[in-house]
Amino acid sequence: MYRHHHWQDEDSEDKTAERQTGGLVGLAVVLLLLVGGLFLVQQLRTASIVEDCLLSGRTNCDALVSQPH
């Protein structure tokens, strides 16, 4: 009876470790998507500023890209 209980503890520890690993992988994926999304928003914002500048007829729009926002 003691051995059976001992095996159950190892199984539950394995399941707990698997859940924790899965949770960490999920968190890493969410953080990666967040960083990628923020990068994409920044790039799209820069492109939008340059496009607005070009559509207004200006020729020095490259100066807008080099300026910090």
BADOVO-231804 format. One line per 8 residues: number of its first residue (from 0); their letters; for each residue z, x, y of C-alpha. Coordinates in Angstrom, 1 decimal. Layout:
N
NUM = a = Z/X/Y | ...
This chain:
69
0 = myrhhhwq = 0.0/0.0/0.0 | 0.8/2.8/2.4 | -2.6/4.5/1.8 | -4.5/1.2/2.5 | -2.7/0.9/5.8 | -3.5/4.5/6.6 | -7.2/3.9/6.1 | -7.1/0.9/8.4
8 = dedsedkt = -5.6/3.0/11.2 | -8.4/5.6/10.9 | -11.0/2.8/11.0 | -9.5/1.2/14.1 | -9.3/4.7/15.7 | -13.0/5.2/14.9 | -13.9/1.8/16.4 | -11.8/2.5/19.5
16 = aerqtggl = -13.5/5.9/19.9 | -17.0/4.3/19.5 | -16.1/1.6/22.1 | -15.0/4.3/24.5 | -18.1/6.3/23.9 | -20.3/3.3/24.4 | -18.4/2.4/27.6 | -18.9/5.9/29.0
24 = vglavvll = -22.6/5.8/28.1 | -22.9/2.5/29.9 | -21.1/3.8/32.9 | -23.3/6.9/33.0 | -26.4/4.6/32.9 | -25.1/2.4/35.7 | -24.3/5.4/37.9 | -27.8/6.9/37.2
32 = llvgglfl = -29.4/3.7/38.1 | -27.3/3.5/41.3 | -28.2/7.0/42.4 | -31.9/6.4/41.5 | -31.8/3.1/43.5 | -30.3/4.8/46.5 | -32.9/7.6/46.4 | -35.7/5.0/46.2
40 = vqqlrtas = -34.3/3.0/49.1 | -34.1/6.2/51.2 | -37.7/7.1/50.4 | -39.0/3.6/51.1 | -37.2/3.5/54.4 | -38.7/6.8/55.4 | -42.2/5.6/54.4 | -41.7/2.4/56.3
48 = ivedclls = -40.7/4.3/59.5 | -43.8/6.5/59.2 | -46.1/3.5/58.5 | -44.7/1.6/61.5 | -45.3/4.7/63.6 | -48.9/5.1/62.4 | -49.7/1.4/62.8 | -48.5/1.6/66.4
56 = grtncdal = -51.2/4.2/67.1 | -49.0/7.3/67.5 | -50.2/10.6/66.3 | -46.9/12.6/66.1 | -45.3/10.6/63.3 | -44.4/13.7/61.3 | -41.6/14.3/63.8 | -39.9/11.1/62.7
64 = vsqph = -39.7/12.4/59.1 | -38.0/15.7/60.0 | -35.3/13.9/62.2 | -32.0/13.1/60.4 | -31.3/9.4/60.3
